[in-house]
Amino acid sequence: MEKSNIKIFSFLDENQGSMIGVHTSDGTFNLTLAFQIYQHAKGIRKPIDFSFLQVLVEMGYCSGSVIREILSESWVSAKKEQLLIETTPKYELPISRPTKIICLGRNYREHAKELDHEIPDEPIFFSKAPSSLIPHDKDIIIPEWLNTRVDHEAELALIVGKRCKNIAAKDALSYISGYTILNDITARDMQKKDIAQKRPWLRSKSIDTFCPVGPYIVPSDEIDNPHSLNINLKVNGKIRQKSSTSKMIFKIPDIVSYLSRFMTLEPGDIIATGTPHGVGPIVDGDLIEVTISEIGTLRNRVVKEASN
């Protein structure tokens, strides 16, 4: 098949449970079933169950070239109509069980300035708890006890494809499986208080639902230059953040290489590359849309938890 922008996603089928789908220029298809047909046609006696996108990543099959090969196989191609997803899928998390979520802080100069922070001379990183993850179209819940400012932060995120430790920057991109969108929701006043008191700011970043991600993973071989992507965030249709990944202080190969000095990166781990300027407060009822060119749009609504 002709080259097109492959976008992979997880979705819930009411009858068959969690599955993987893929958007192509030819349509949207059930990739889980396509893999089943492909493995049967090849006579594989112990087929792999590709019901979860993370399995695709861990097996090394999250690749535009591999997926094109699967969809172009004669047995699969003959059943394209049966594989077609014609209704809007119910998106699930593209990666539901990363061993860690690592985020870059102050990786855009204007963002560092707007928060009155110094420009870093080496990457600053922190973590978010995996339990804070939510998918596209699920609500961001502000707890009833949290009555101070909560902010949005639009970010390009990387999905690690292979285990790596102490890798050189020149080799780093080969360890990236794909790219997605992440909204690093932050309890801002809580974060500022913790920083002022010289405490870690894990809690302000890790509240349940404070890490929307998705809806797609675009394989790394589908994006020629991850440092030339437009990134913007809208709240209720009005642009709050608008920038380009070209403005990152630390580029992706250097980020991955640097992180791998301190920790072993595992397949499925998520690395958020920092947010541009324009972060701002979100409140009950807001609709947040984060768009990154060549990847798509991540959408979530904000809901303030009712007091008991």
C-alpha positions in Angstrom: 0.0 0.0 0.0 1.1 3.6 -0.5 2.8 5.4 2.3 0.4 7.3 4.6 0.5 8.7 8.0 -0.1 5.7 10.3 -1.7 6.5 13.6 -2.2 3.6 16.1 -4.7 3.6 19.0 -6.2 1.5 21.6 -10.0 1.2 21.7 -12.7 -0.7 23.5 -15.0 -3.0 21.4 -18.3 -3.7 23.2 -18.2 -7.4 22.1 -14.5 -8.2 22.1 -13.0 -6.0 24.7 -9.7 -4.0 24.3 -8.2 -3.9 20.8 -5.8 -2.0 18.6 -6.9 0.2 15.7 -5.0 2.0 13.0 -5.8 5.2 11.0 -4.5 5.2 7.5 -5.3 7.2 4.4 -7.4 4.2 3.3 -9.5 4.2 6.4 -9.6 3.1 10.0 -9.0 -0.6 10.6 -9.0 -3.2 13.4 -5.3 -4.0 13.7 -5.8 -6.7 16.3 -7.9 -8.7 13.9 -5.5 -8.0 11.0 -2.7 -9.5 13.1 -4.8 -12.5 13.8 -5.4 -13.1 10.1 -1.8 -12.4 9.2 -0.5 -14.9 11.8 -3.0 -17.6 10.7 -2.0 -17.1 7.0 1.7 -17.5 8.0 0.9 -20.7 9.9 2.2 -19.4 13.2 1.3 -22.1 15.8 1.6 -19.9 18.8 0.1 -16.5 17.7 0.7 -13.4 19.8 -2.4 -11.7 21.2 -2.2 -8.1 20.0 -5.1 -6.8 22.0 -3.0 -4.1 23.7 -0.9 -1.5 22.0 1.8 -1.9 24.7 2.3 -5.5 23.4 2.9 -4.1 19.9 5.5 -1.7 21.4 7.2 -4.4 23.5 7.4 -6.8 20.6 9.0 -4.2 18.3 6.1 -4.1 15.9 5.0 -0.4 16.5 6.4 0.6 13.1 4.8 2.2 10.1 6.6 -0.2 7.7 5.6 -3.3 9.7 1.9 -2.2 9.8 1.9 -1.5 6.1 3.3 -5.0 5.5 0.5 -6.5 7.7 -2.2 -4.6 5.9 -0.8 -5.3 2.5 -0.6 -9.1 3.0 -3.0 -10.7 0.5 -5.1 -12.6 3.1 -5.5 -9.4 5.2 -6.1 -7.2 2.2 -8.9 -9.5 1.0 -10.7 -8.9 4.3 -10.3 -5.2 4.5 -14.0 -4.5 4.6 -14.4 -6.8 7.6 -11.6 -4.9 9.4 -13.0 -1.5 8.7 -14.0 0.5 11.8 -16.9 2.7 10.6 -17.9 4.4 13.9 -16.0 6.6 16.2 -14.1 4.3 18.5 -14.1 4.6 22.3 -10.4 5.4 22.9 -8.4 3.8 25.6 -4.9 4.6 26.9 -2.3 3.9 24.2 0.1 2.9 27.0 -1.7 1.7 30.1 1.1 0.3 32.2 4.4 2.1 31.7 7.0 1.4 34.4 7.5 5.2 34.6 6.5 8.6 33.3 9.4 11.0 33.1 8.9 14.6 32.3 11.2 17.4 31.4 10.9 20.7 33.2 11.8 24.2 31.7 12.7 22.8 28.3 11.3 25.9 26.5 12.9 29.2 27.3 9.7 31.3 27.3 8.0 28.9 29.6 10.9 29.0 32.1 10.7 32.8 31.9 6.9 33.0 32.5 7.3 31.1 35.8 10.4 33.2 36.8 12.7 30.2 36.6 16.3 30.2 35.4 17.2 28.6 32.1 18.7 25.2 32.9 22.1 24.2 31.7 21.2 20.5 31.9 17.9 18.7 31.7 15.6 18.9 34.7 13.4 15.9 35.1 10.7 14.7 37.4 8.1 12.0 37.4 4.3 11.6 37.3 2.6 8.5 38.8 1.3 6.1 36.2 -2.0 6.1 38.2 -2.6 9.7 36.9 -3.0 8.5 33.3 -6.3 9.0 31.5 -7.2 8.6 27.8 -8.7 10.9 25.2 -12.2 12.1 26.0 -12.0 11.1 29.7 -12.6 13.9 32.3 -9.8 15.6 34.2 -11.2 15.5 37.8 -10.1 18.3 40.2 -10.6 16.9 43.7 -13.1 18.6 45.9 -10.3 19.4 48.5 -8.1 21.2 45.9 -9.3 24.8 45.8 -6.1 26.4 44.4 -4.9 26.9 40.8 -4.6 24.0 38.4 -2.8 24.5 35.1 -2.6 22.8 31.6 0.7 22.0 30.0 0.8 20.7 26.4 3.7 18.4 25.6 5.1 16.1 22.9 5.7 12.7 24.5 8.0 9.8 23.5 7.3 6.1 23.9 10.3 4.0 24.6 10.5 1.0 22.3 13.6 -0.9 23.6 15.3 -1.3 26.9 18.3 1.0 27.1 20.9 2.2 29.5 23.8 4.6 29.1 23.2 5.1 25.4 24.8 7.8 23.2 22.7 10.6 21.8 23.6 9.6 18.3 21.8 6.2 18.9 18.9 7.5 21.0 16.3 7.9 18.3 16.5 4.2 17.4 15.2 3.4 20.9 12.0 5.5 20.4 9.0 3.5 19.3 6.7 6.5 18.6 5.3 9.9 19.6 2.1 10.9 21.3 0.5 13.9 23.1 0.5 14.4 26.8 -1.1 17.1 28.9 0.9 17.6 32.1 -1.9 18.8 34.4 -0.3 20.5 37.4 -1.6 21.8 40.8 0.4 25.0 40.4 0.1 26.6 43.8 0.9 23.3 45.4 3.9 22.9 43.2 5.2 26.4 44.0 4.7 25.8 47.7 6.7 22.6 47.5 9.5 24.2 45.5 9.7 27.1 47.9 10.0 24.7 50.8 12.6 22.7 48.9 10.4 19.6 48.6 9.8 17.3 45.6 6.8 18.3 43.6 5.6 14.8 42.7 2.3 15.2 44.5 1.3 18.3 42.4 1.9 16.3 39.2 0.5 13.0 40.2 -3.1 13.5 41.3 -5.5 11.0 39.7 -6.5 12.0 36.1 -3.7 14.6 35.9 -2.0 13.0 33.0 -4.2 12.8 29.8 -2.3 11.1 27.0 -3.2 10.0 23.4 -5.3 9.3 21.6 -2.7 8.0 19.1 0.9 6.8 18.9 2.5 7.7 15.6 5.4 5.3 14.9 8.8 7.0 14.9 9.4 6.0 11.3 6.3 8.1 10.3 7.7 11.4 11.5 10.8 12.7 9.6 11.7 15.4 12.1 10.2 15.4 15.6 11.8 18.8 16.2 9.6 20.6 13.6 6.1 19.9 15.0 3.6 22.6 15.7 2.1 22.3 19.1 -0.9 24.3 20.5 -3.5 24.0 23.2 -7.0 25.5 23.2 -9.3 26.0 26.2 -12.9 26.3 25.1 -11.8 27.0 21.5 -9.3 29.8 22.4 -5.6 29.3 21.9 -3.6 29.4 25.1 -0.3 27.7 24.0 1.1 27.9 20.5 4.7 27.0 19.7 6.9 24.4 17.9 9.1 21.6 19.1 11.9 23.3 17.3 12.1 25.6 20.4 13.1 22.9 22.8 16.3 23.7 24.7 17.3 20.1 24.9 16.6 18.0 21.9 15.2 14.5 22.0 18.4 12.5 21.4 20.1 14.4 24.2 17.1 14.0 26.5 16.9 10.2 26.1 20.7 9.8 26.4 20.8 11.9 29.5 17.9 10.0 31.2 19.5 6.7 30.4 22.5 7.6 32.5 20.3 7.6 35.6 17.8 4.8 35.0 17.1 1.9 32.7 14.4 2.9 30.2 11.9 0.1 29.5 9.6 -0.5 26.5 6.4 1.4 27.1 8.0 4.1 29.3 6.7 7.6 28.6 9.0 10.6 28.3 7.3 14.1 28.2 9.6 16.6 26.5 8.4 19.8 28.3 5.8 22.5 27.6 6.0 25.8 25.8 4.9 29.1 27.2 1.3 30.0 27.8 0.4 27.7 30.6 -2.7 28.8 32.4 -5.5 27.8 34.8 -8.3 25.4 34.1 -11.6 25.3 35.9 -14.8 23.2 36.0 -16.4 22.8 32.6 -13.4 23.7 30.5 -12.8 21.8 27.3 -9.0 21.3 26.7 -7.7 20.4 23.2 -4.0 19.7 22.6 -3.0 19.5 19.0 0.4 18.4 17.6 1.0 18.4 13.9 1.4 14.9 12.3 0.0 13.3 15.5 -3.6 14.6 16.2 -5.6 16.2 19.0 -6.0 15.1 22.6 -9.3 16.3 24.1 -10.5 16.2 27.7 -13.0 18.1 29.8 -12.4 19.4 33.3 -14.8 18.5 36.1 -14.6 19.8 39.7 -15.4 17.0 42.1 -18.5 17.8 44.2 -18.2 18.3 47.9 -19.8 15.7 50.1 
